[in-house]
Amino acid sequence: MAKIKLLIDTDVLIDSLKGIKEAKDLFRTKDIYLYCSILSKKELLSKSGLRESERRRIIDLLSRIKVLKIDDDISKKYSFLMKKYGESSDLIVDYIIAATAWSKKLPLLTRNRKHFARIQEITVGPDY
């Protein structure tokens, strides 16, 4: 059986760190290969007031998935999405995550479906 590949949004990582069962189960499932954007890593590790124990838990969680850096194709797709759907500083991270999903041909798993529902170039995965 082929593994399912998913790009997960930052909120899924946060849910796992909070101990939400469905999110934690994703990391235990052998049939799912998980990816996240480098921006999700940045969002998690740059949280103000982060304790060392929290930082270690985040790093441990991220070590179990593939963190995707922004390459030329992601950058081009990000620019396209900004032009097509409107420039907004509030949406920069969402556009980069969407561009990553589009570039790598990965469905995006997120609780913030409304942030991504209008982006026709990507597939938003089912709720977990």
DSSP file (Angstrom, degrees, kcal/mol; ACC not computed):
  #  RESIDUE AA STRUCTURE BP1 BP2  ACC     N-H-->O    O-->H-N    N-H-->O    O-->H-N    TCO  KAPPA ALPHA  PHI   PSI    X-CA   Y-CA   Z-CA
    1    1 A M              0   0    0      0, 0.0     2,-0.1     0, 0.0     0, 0.0   0.000 360.0 360.0 360.0 133.2    0.0    0.0    0.0
    2    2 A A        -     0   0    0      1,-0.1     2,-0.2    30,-0.0    29,-0.0  -0.459 360.0-111.4 -75.5 145.6    1.3    3.4   -1.0
    3    3 A K        -     0   0    0     -2,-0.1     2,-0.4    29,-0.1    29,-0.2  -0.514  25.8-122.1 -75.4 144.3    1.8    6.0    1.7
    4    4 A I  E     -a   32   0A   0     27,-3.4    29,-4.0    -2,-0.2     2,-0.5  -0.715  24.4-148.7 -82.8 135.0   -0.4    9.0    1.8
    5    5 A K  E     +a   33   0A   0     -2,-0.4     2,-0.4    27,-0.2    29,-0.2  -0.924  20.5 175.4-110.1 131.3    1.5   12.3    1.6
    6    6 A L  E     -a   34   0A   0     27,-2.2    29,-2.4    -2,-0.5     2,-0.6  -0.993  28.7-142.6-136.5 140.0    0.2   15.4    3.3
    7    7 A L  E     -ab  35 108A   0    100,-2.8   102,-3.1    -2,-0.4     2,-0.4  -0.903  29.5-151.8 -93.0 126.5    1.4   18.9    3.9
    8    8 A I  E     - b   0 109A   0     27,-3.1    29,-0.5    -2,-0.6   102,-0.2  -0.835   5.5-131.4-106.5 140.8    0.2   19.9    7.4
    9    9 A D    >>  -     0   0    0    100,-2.5     4,-1.3    -2,-0.4     3,-1.1  -0.351  32.2-101.1 -80.3 164.6   -0.5   23.5    8.4
   10   10 A T  H 3> S+     0   0    0      1,-0.3     4,-2.5     2,-0.2     5,-0.2   0.843 119.3  62.9 -56.0 -36.7    0.9   25.0   11.6
   11   11 A D  H 3> S+     0   0    0      1,-0.2     4,-2.4     2,-0.2    -1,-0.3   0.829  99.8  53.4 -62.8 -31.0   -2.4   24.5   13.4
   12   12 A V  H <> S+     0   0    0     -3,-1.1     4,-2.0    97,-0.3    -1,-0.2   0.899 109.4  48.6 -69.1 -40.3   -2.1   20.7   13.0
   13   13 A L  H  X S+     0   0    0     -4,-1.3     4,-2.3     2,-0.2    -2,-0.2   0.917 111.7  49.5 -63.2 -43.4    1.4   20.8   14.6
   14   14 A I  H  X S+     0   0    0     -4,-2.5     4,-2.1     1,-0.2    -2,-0.2   0.917 108.5  53.2 -62.5 -43.2    0.0   23.0   17.5
   15   15 A D  H  X>S+     0   0    0     -4,-2.4     5,-2.6     1,-0.2     4,-0.5   0.907 109.1  49.2 -58.7 -41.5   -2.9   20.5   18.0
   16   16 A S  H ><5S+     0   0    0     -4,-2.0     3,-1.2     1,-0.2    -1,-0.2   0.923 110.3  50.0 -64.0 -43.6   -0.4   17.7   18.3
   17   17 A L  H 3<5S+     0   0    0     -4,-2.3    -1,-0.2     1,-0.3    -2,-0.2   0.824 108.2  54.2 -64.1 -30.6    1.7   19.6   20.8
   18   18 A K  H 3<5S-     0   0    0     -4,-2.1    -1,-0.3    -5,-0.2    -2,-0.2   0.567 120.1-111.5 -79.2  -8.8   -1.4   20.3   22.8
   19   19 A G  T <<5 +     0   0    0     -3,-1.2     2,-0.4    -4,-0.5    -3,-0.2   0.650  54.3 166.6  89.5  15.5   -2.2   16.6   22.9
   20   20 A I    >>< -     0   0    0     -5,-2.6     4,-2.6    -6,-0.2     3,-0.5  -0.538  35.2-137.0 -69.2 122.3   -5.2   16.6   20.7
   21   21 A K  H 3> S+     0   0    0     -2,-0.4     4,-2.7     1,-0.2     5,-0.2   0.851  96.8  50.9 -52.1 -49.4   -5.8   12.9   19.9
   22   22 A E  H 3> S+     0   0    0      1,-0.2     4,-1.0     2,-0.2    -1,-0.2   0.887 114.3  44.7 -60.9 -40.0   -6.6   13.2   16.2
   23   23 A A  H <> S+     0   0    0     -3,-0.5     4,-0.9     2,-0.2     3,-0.5   0.917 113.2  49.9 -70.4 -43.2   -3.5   15.3   15.6
   24   24 A K  H >X S+     0   0    0     -4,-2.6     3,-0.6     1,-0.2     4,-0.6   0.880 105.3  58.7 -61.8 -37.2   -1.2   13.1   17.7
   25   25 A D  H >X S+     0   0    0     -4,-2.7     4,-1.2    -5,-0.3     3,-0.9   0.826  95.1  64.3 -62.7 -31.5   -2.6   10.0   15.8
   26   26 A L  H 3< S+     0   0    0     -4,-1.0     3,-0.4    -3,-0.5    -1,-0.2   0.893 101.8  49.6 -56.7 -39.8   -1.4   11.5   12.5
   27   27 A F  H << S+     0   0    0     -4,-0.9    -1,-0.3    -3,-0.6    -2,-0.2   0.625 111.3  49.6 -77.4 -13.0    2.2   11.3   13.7
   28   28 A R  H << S+     0   0    0     -3,-0.9     2,-0.4    -4,-0.6    -1,-0.2   0.594  85.0 104.0 -97.6 -14.2    1.7    7.6   14.8
   29   29 A T    ><  -     0   0    0     -4,-1.2     3,-0.9    -3,-0.4    -3,-0.0  -0.567  55.3-160.3 -77.8 123.2    0.2    6.5   11.5
   30   30 A K  T 3  S+     0   0    0     -2,-0.4    -1,-0.2     1,-0.2    -4,-0.0   0.725  86.6  61.1 -73.8 -22.4    2.6    4.5    9.4
   31   31 A D  T 3  S+     0   0    0    -28,-0.1   -27,-3.4     2,-0.0     2,-0.5   0.379  92.8  76.3 -89.3   4.7    0.7    5.0    6.2
   32   32 A I  E <   -a    4   0A   0     -3,-0.9     2,-0.6   -29,-0.2   -27,-0.2  -0.966  60.9-159.7-122.0 129.0    1.0    8.8    6.2
   33   33 A Y  E     -a    5   0A   0    -29,-4.0   -27,-2.2    -2,-0.5     2,-0.3  -0.935  21.0-151.9-105.9 119.2    4.1   10.7    5.2
   34   34 A L  E     +a    6   0A   0     -2,-0.6    32,-2.1    30,-0.3     2,-0.3  -0.710  17.3 177.3-101.8 141.7    3.9   14.3    6.7
   35   35 A Y  E     -ac   7  66A   0    -29,-2.4   -27,-3.1    -2,-0.3     2,-0.3  -0.909   3.4-174.0-128.5 157.3    5.5   17.5    5.4
   36   36 A C  E     - c   0  67A   0     30,-2.0    32,-3.4    -2,-0.3     2,-0.2  -0.974  29.7-101.0-145.5 162.9    5.3   21.1    6.7
   37   37 A S  E >>  - c   0  68A   0    -29,-0.5     4,-1.4    -2,-0.3     3,-0.9  -0.498  28.6-119.6 -78.9 150.7    6.5   24.4    5.4
   38   38 A I  H 3> S+     0   0    0     30,-2.2     4,-2.3     1,-0.2     5,-0.1   0.788 115.4  64.0 -57.0 -27.7    9.7   26.0    6.8
   39   39 A L  H 3> S+     0   0    0     29,-0.3     4,-2.8     2,-0.2    -1,-0.2   0.828  96.5  54.8 -69.9 -30.4    7.3   28.8    7.9
   40   40 A S  H <> S+     0   0    0     -3,-0.9     4,-2.3     2,-0.2    -1,-0.2   0.920 108.6  48.8 -64.8 -42.3    5.4   26.5   10.2
   41   41 A K  H  X S+     0   0    0     -4,-1.4     4,-2.5     1,-0.2    -2,-0.2   0.928 112.7  48.1 -60.3 -45.1    8.8   25.7   11.9
   42   42 A K  H  X S+     0   0    0     -4,-2.3     4,-1.6     1,-0.2    -2,-0.2   0.913 110.1  51.8 -62.6 -43.9    9.5   29.4   12.1
   43   43 A E  H  < S+     0   0    0     -4,-2.8    -1,-0.2     1,-0.2    -2,-0.2   0.911 114.0  43.7 -59.9 -42.9    6.0   30.2   13.5
   44   44 A L  H >< S+     0   0    0     -4,-2.3     3,-0.9     1,-0.2    -2,-0.2   0.924 117.4  42.6 -69.8 -44.8    6.4   27.5   16.2
   45   45 A L  H 3< S+     0   0    0     -4,-2.5    -1,-0.2     1,-0.2    -2,-0.2   0.631 109.9  56.3 -82.1 -12.7   10.0   28.3   17.3
   46   46 A S  T 3< S+     0   0    0     -4,-1.6    -1,-0.2    -5,-0.2    -2,-0.2   0.326  72.8 132.2-100.7   9.1    9.7   32.1   17.3
   47   47 A K    X   -     0   0    0     -3,-0.9     3,-1.2    -4,-0.2     2,-0.1  -0.387  64.9-112.2 -60.2 131.2    6.7   32.2   19.7
   48   48 A S  T 3  S+     0   0    0      1,-0.2    -1,-0.1    -2,-0.1    -2,-0.1  -0.418  97.9  19.2 -68.7 139.6    7.5   34.7   22.4
   49   49 A G  T 3  S+     0   0    0      1,-0.2     2,-0.3    -2,-0.1    -1,-0.2   0.648  81.9 167.9  77.6  16.2    8.1   33.3   25.9
   50   50 A L    <   -     0   0    0     -3,-1.2    -1,-0.2    -5,-0.1     2,-0.1  -0.458  27.9-138.3 -66.4 124.6    8.8   29.8   24.6
   51   51 A R     >  -     0   0    0     -2,-0.3     4,-2.4     1,-0.1     5,-0.2  -0.449  19.7-113.6 -80.2 158.9   10.3   27.7   27.4
   52   52 A E  H  > S+     0   0    0      1,-0.2     4,-2.3     2,-0.2     5,-0.2   0.868 117.8  54.3 -61.1 -37.8   13.3   25.4   26.6
   53   53 A S  H  > S+     0   0    0      2,-0.2     4,-1.8     1,-0.2    -1,-0.2   0.888 109.6  47.8 -64.9 -37.8   11.1   22.3   27.3
   54   54 A E  H  > S+     0   0    0      2,-0.2     4,-2.4     1,-0.2    -2,-0.2   0.911 109.7  52.8 -67.1 -42.3    8.6   23.6   24.8
   55   55 A R  H  X S+     0   0    0     -4,-2.4     4,-2.6     1,-0.2    -2,-0.2   0.907 109.0  49.9 -58.8 -43.1   11.3   24.3   22.2
   56   56 A R  H  X S+     0   0    0     -4,-2.3     4,-2.5     2,-0.2    -1,-0.2   0.896 109.9  50.5 -64.4 -40.4   12.6   20.7   22.7
   57   57 A R  H  X S+     0   0    0     -4,-1.8     4,-2.4     2,-0.2    -2,-0.2   0.901 111.7  48.3 -63.7 -40.6    9.1   19.2   22.2
   58   58 A I  H  X S+     0   0    0     -4,-2.4     4,-2.8     2,-0.2     5,-0.2   0.937 112.4  47.7 -64.3 -47.2    8.7   21.3   19.0
   59   59 A I  H  X S+     0   0    0     -4,-2.6     4,-1.5     1,-0.2    -2,-0.2   0.894 111.9  50.9 -62.5 -40.3   12.1   20.2   17.6
   60   60 A D  H  < S+     0   0    0     -4,-2.5     4,-0.4     2,-0.2    -1,-0.2   0.927 111.8  47.0 -62.5 -45.1   11.3   16.6   18.5
   61   61 A L  H >< S+     0   0    0     -4,-2.4     3,-1.5     1,-0.2    -2,-0.2   0.929 112.2  49.6 -62.7 -45.3    7.9   16.8   16.7
   62   62 A L  H >< S+     0   0    0     -4,-2.8     3,-1.4     1,-0.3    -1,-0.2   0.771  99.4  66.7 -66.1 -25.5    9.5   18.5   13.6
   63   63 A S  T 3< S+     0   0    0     -4,-1.5    -1,-0.3     1,-0.3    -2,-0.2   0.676  95.0  59.6 -69.5 -14.6   12.2   15.8   13.5
   64   64 A R  T <  S+     0   0    0     -3,-1.5   -30,-0.3    -4,-0.4     2,-0.3   0.448 106.9  48.7 -92.7  -1.1    9.5   13.3   12.6
   65   65 A I  S <  S-     0   0    0     -3,-1.4     2,-0.6    -4,-0.2   -30,-0.2  -0.861  89.5-100.1-132.9 168.1    8.4   15.1    9.4
   66   66 A K  E     -c   35   0A   0    -32,-2.1   -30,-2.0    -2,-0.3     2,-0.6  -0.808  31.0-151.1 -91.5 120.9   10.0   16.6    6.3
   67   67 A V  E     -c   36   0A   0     -2,-0.6     2,-0.5   -32,-0.2   -30,-0.2  -0.837  13.8-145.7 -93.7 121.0   10.3   20.4    6.6
   68   68 A L  E     -c   37   0A   0    -32,-3.4   -30,-2.2    -2,-0.6   -29,-0.3  -0.762   6.6-146.1 -95.5 125.9   10.2   22.0    3.1
   69   69 A K        -     0   0    0     -2,-0.5     2,-0.7   -32,-0.2     5,-0.1  -0.439  31.3 -95.5 -81.8 160.6   12.2   25.1    2.4
   70   70 A I        +     0   0    0     -2,-0.1     2,-0.2     4,-0.1    -1,-0.1  -0.685  51.4 179.6 -79.6 116.5   11.0   27.8    0.0
   71   71 A D     >  -     0   0    0     -2,-0.7     4,-2.4     1,-0.0     5,-0.2  -0.458  45.2 -86.4-107.6-176.4   12.5   27.1   -3.4
   72   72 A D  H  > S+     0   0    0      1,-0.2     4,-2.4     2,-0.2     5,-0.2   0.891 126.1  50.3 -60.4 -41.7   12.2   28.9   -6.7
   73   73 A D  H  > S+     0   0    0      2,-0.2     4,-2.4     1,-0.2    -1,-0.2   0.919 111.1  48.0 -66.2 -42.3    9.0   27.1   -7.8
   74   74 A I  H  > S+     0   0    0      1,-0.2     4,-2.5     2,-0.2    -1,-0.2   0.919 111.6  51.7 -61.7 -42.7    7.3   27.8   -4.4
   75   75 A S  H  X S+     0   0    0     -4,-2.4     4,-2.1     2,-0.2    -2,-0.2   0.904 110.7  47.3 -61.1 -43.2    8.3   31.5   -4.7
   76   76 A K  H  X S+     0   0    0     -4,-2.4     4,-2.1     2,-0.2    -1,-0.2   0.913 113.3  47.9 -65.2 -42.7    6.9   31.8   -8.2
   77   77 A K  H  X S+     0   0    0     -4,-2.4     4,-2.5     2,-0.2    -2,-0.2   0.867 109.1  54.4 -68.2 -35.7    3.7   30.1   -7.2
   78   78 A Y  H  X S+     0   0    0     -4,-2.5     4,-2.4     2,-0.2    -1,-0.2   0.937 108.6  48.6 -60.0 -47.8    3.4   32.4   -4.1
   79   79 A S  H  X S+     0   0    0     -4,-2.1     4,-2.1     1,-0.2    -2,-0.2   0.903 110.7  51.4 -60.4 -41.6    3.7   35.4   -6.4
   80   80 A F  H  X S+     0   0    0     -4,-2.1     4,-2.7     1,-0.2    -1,-0.2   0.929 110.3  48.3 -60.5 -46.3    1.0   34.0   -8.6
   81   81 A L  H  X S+     0   0    0     -4,-2.5     4,-2.9     1,-0.2     5,-0.3   0.888 109.3  53.0 -64.0 -39.6   -1.3   33.5   -5.7
   82   82 A M  H  X S+     0   0    0     -4,-2.4     4,-1.3     1,-0.2    -1,-0.2   0.919 113.5  43.4 -61.1 -43.4   -0.7   37.0   -4.4
   83   83 A K  H  < S+     0   0    0     -4,-2.1    -2,-0.2    -5,-0.2    -1,-0.2   0.919 118.6  43.6 -68.7 -43.0   -1.6   38.5   -7.7
   84   84 A K  H  < S+     0   0    0     -4,-2.7    -2,-0.2    -5,-0.2    -3,-0.2   0.903 126.0  28.4 -70.7 -42.5   -4.6   36.2   -8.3
   85   85 A Y  H  < S-     0   0    0     -4,-2.9    -1,-0.2    -5,-0.2    -2,-0.2   0.460 118.8 -91.8-105.4  -2.1   -6.2   36.4   -4.8
   86   86 A G     <  -     0   0    0     -4,-1.3     2,-0.3    -5,-0.3    -3,-0.1   0.306  36.4 -89.8 101.3 133.7   -5.0   39.8   -3.7
   87   87 A E        +     0   0    0     -4,-0.1     2,-0.3    -3,-0.1     3,-0.1  -0.568  52.0 155.6 -77.6 134.3   -2.1   41.1   -1.7
   88   88 A S    >   -     0   0    0     -2,-0.3     3,-1.5     1,-0.1     4,-0.4  -0.899  42.7-142.5-159.5 127.6   -2.5   41.1    2.0
   89   89 A S  G >  S+     0   0    0     -2,-0.3     3,-0.7     1,-0.3     4,-0.3   0.786 103.7  62.6 -63.8 -24.8    0.1   41.0    4.7
   90   90 A D  G 3  S+     0   0    0      1,-0.2     4,-0.3     2,-0.1    -1,-0.3   0.729 106.7  44.5 -69.2 -21.4   -2.3   38.9    6.8
   91   91 A L  G <> S+     0   0    0     -3,-1.5     4,-3.0     1,-0.1     5,-0.2   0.381  79.4 102.0-107.2   3.6   -2.2   36.2    4.2
   92   92 A I  H <> S+     0   0    0     -3,-0.7     4,-2.2    -4,-0.4     5,-0.2   0.932  87.0  43.5 -55.1 -51.5    1.5   36.0    3.4
   93   93 A V  H  > S+     0   0    0     -4,-0.3     4,-2.6     1,-0.2    -1,-0.2   0.918 114.4  50.6 -62.8 -43.7    2.1   32.8    5.4
   94   94 A D  H  > S+     0   0    0     -4,-0.3     4,-2.8     1,-0.2    -1,-0.2   0.911 110.3  50.0 -61.1 -42.1   -1.1   31.2    4.1
   95   95 A Y  H  X S+     0   0    0     -4,-3.0     4,-2.8     2,-0.2    -1,-0.2   0.890 111.1  48.7 -64.0 -39.0   -0.1   32.0    0.5
   96   96 A I  H  X S+     0   0    0     -4,-2.2     4,-2.0    -5,-0.2    -2,-0.2   0.910 112.8  47.4 -68.1 -40.6    3.4   30.5    1.0
   97   97 A I  H  X S+     0   0    0     -4,-2.6     4,-2.3     2,-0.2    -2,-0.2   0.920 114.0  47.6 -65.2 -42.5    1.9   27.3    2.6
   98   98 A A  H  X S+     0   0    0     -4,-2.8     4,-2.6     1,-0.2    -2,-0.2   0.914 111.0  51.4 -63.1 -42.4   -0.6   27.1   -0.3
   99   99 A A  H  X S+     0   0    0     -4,-2.8     4,-2.8     1,-0.2    -1,-0.2   0.857 109.1  51.7 -63.0 -34.7    2.2   27.6   -2.8
  100  100 A T  H  X S+     0   0    0     -4,-2.0     4,-2.4     2,-0.2    -2,-0.2   0.929 110.3  47.4 -66.2 -46.2    4.2   24.8   -1.1
  101  101 A A  H  X>S+     0   0    0     -4,-2.3     5,-2.4     1,-0.2     4,-0.5   0.920 115.8  45.9 -60.1 -43.7    1.2   22.5   -1.3
  102  102 A W  H ><5S+     0   0    0     -4,-2.6     3,-0.7     3,-0.2    -2,-0.2   0.936 113.8  47.6 -65.1 -48.4    0.7   23.4   -5.0
  103  103 A S  H 3<5S+     0   0    0     -4,-2.8    -2,-0.2     1,-0.2    -1,-0.2   0.891 118.9  38.9 -61.6 -42.1    4.4   23.1   -5.9
  104  104 A K  H 3<5S-     0   0    0     -4,-2.4    -1,-0.2    -5,-0.2    -2,-0.2   0.403 107.3-123.5 -92.8   1.9    4.9   19.8   -4.2
  105  105 A K  T <<5 +     0   0    0     -3,-0.7    -3,-0.2    -4,-0.5    -4,-0.1   0.913  61.4 145.4  56.3  46.8    1.5   18.4   -5.3
  106  106 A L      < -     0   0    0     -5,-2.4    17,-0.4    -6,-0.2    -1,-0.2  -0.935  52.7-120.6-115.8 135.3    0.5   17.7   -1.7
  107  107 A P        -     0   0    0      0, 0.0  -100,-2.8     0, 0.0     2,-0.5  -0.486  33.0-125.6 -67.1 147.2   -3.0   18.0   -0.2
  108  108 A L  E     -bd   7 124A   0     15,-3.0    17,-3.2  -102,-0.2     2,-0.6  -0.846  16.0-156.7-101.3 127.1   -3.1   20.4    2.7
  109  109 A L  E     +b    8   0A   0   -102,-3.1  -100,-2.5    -2,-0.5     2,-0.3  -0.915  33.5 141.8-103.6 120.1   -4.4   19.4    6.0
  110  110 A T        -     0   0    0     -2,-0.6     3,-0.2    15,-0.3    18,-0.1  -0.990  54.0-142.6-152.9 152.6   -5.5   22.3    8.1
  111  111 A R  S    S+     0   0    0     -2,-0.3     2,-1.5     1,-0.2     3,-0.3   0.659  97.5  75.5 -84.8 -20.8   -8.3   23.3   10.6
  112  112 A N    >>  +     0   0    0      1,-0.2     3,-1.3     2,-0.1     4,-0.7  -0.361  56.1 152.4 -87.9  56.2   -8.3   26.7    9.0
  113  113 A R  H >>  +     0   0    0     -2,-1.5     4,-2.1     1,-0.3     3,-1.0   0.838  65.2  62.0 -57.1 -36.0  -10.1   25.5    5.9
  114  114 A K  H 34 S+     0   0    0     -3,-0.3     4,-0.4     1,-0.3    -1,-0.3   0.802  97.5  58.6 -64.9 -26.9  -11.6   29.0    5.3
  115  115 A H  H <4 S+     0   0    0     -3,-1.3    -1,-0.3     1,-0.2    -2,-0.2   0.796 121.4  25.0 -68.6 -26.9   -8.1   30.5    4.8
  116  116 A F  H X< S+     0   0    0     -3,-1.0     3,-1.5    -4,-0.7    -2,-0.2   0.538  93.9  94.1-116.2 -10.8   -7.4   28.1    1.9
  117  117 A A  T 3< S+     0   0    0     -4,-2.1    -3,-0.1     1,-0.3    -2,-0.1   0.815  86.5  51.4 -59.3 -34.0  -10.9   27.1    0.5
  118  118 A R  T 3  S+     0   0    0     -4,-0.4     2,-1.1     1,-0.1    -1,-0.3   0.626  83.5  98.5 -80.7 -11.7  -10.8   29.8   -2.2
  119  119 A I    X   -     0   0    0     -3,-1.5     3,-1.2     1,-0.2    -1,-0.1  -0.659  54.0-172.1 -82.2 103.0   -7.4   28.8   -3.5
  120  120 A Q  T 3  S+     0   0    0     -2,-1.1    -1,-0.2     1,-0.2    -3,-0.0   0.670  73.0  71.3 -70.9 -18.9   -8.3   26.7   -6.5
  121  121 A E  T 3  S+     0   0    0     -3,-0.1     2,-0.3     2,-0.0    -1,-0.2   0.580  97.2  53.9 -78.0  -9.0   -4.8   25.5   -7.2
  122  122 A I  S <  S-     0   0    0     -3,-1.2     2,-0.5    -6,-0.2   -20,-0.1  -0.808  74.2-127.6-124.3 164.4   -4.6   23.3   -4.1
  123  123 A T        -     0   0    0    -17,-0.4   -15,-3.0    -2,-0.3     2,-0.6  -0.957  18.8-148.1-109.2 124.4   -6.5   20.4   -2.5
  124  124 A V  B     -d  108   0A   0     -2,-0.5   -15,-0.2   -17,-0.2     3,-0.1  -0.844  24.2-131.3 -93.6 121.6   -7.5   20.9    1.1
  125  125 A G        -     0   0    0    -17,-3.2   -15,-0.3    -2,-0.6     3,-0.1  -0.042  29.4 -81.9 -68.0 170.8   -7.5   17.5    2.7
  126  126 A P        -     0   0    0      0, 0.0    -1,-0.1     0, 0.0   -16,-0.1  -0.255  55.0 -88.7 -68.5 159.5  -10.3   16.1    4.9
  127  127 A D              0   0    0      1,-0.1   -16,-0.1    -3,-0.1   -18,-0.0  -0.339 360.0 360.0 -63.5 150.7  -10.6   17.0    8.6
  128  128 A Y              0   0    0     -3,-0.1    -1,-0.1   -18,-0.1   -17,-0.0   0.434 360.0 360.0 -97.1 360.0   -8.7   14.8   10.9
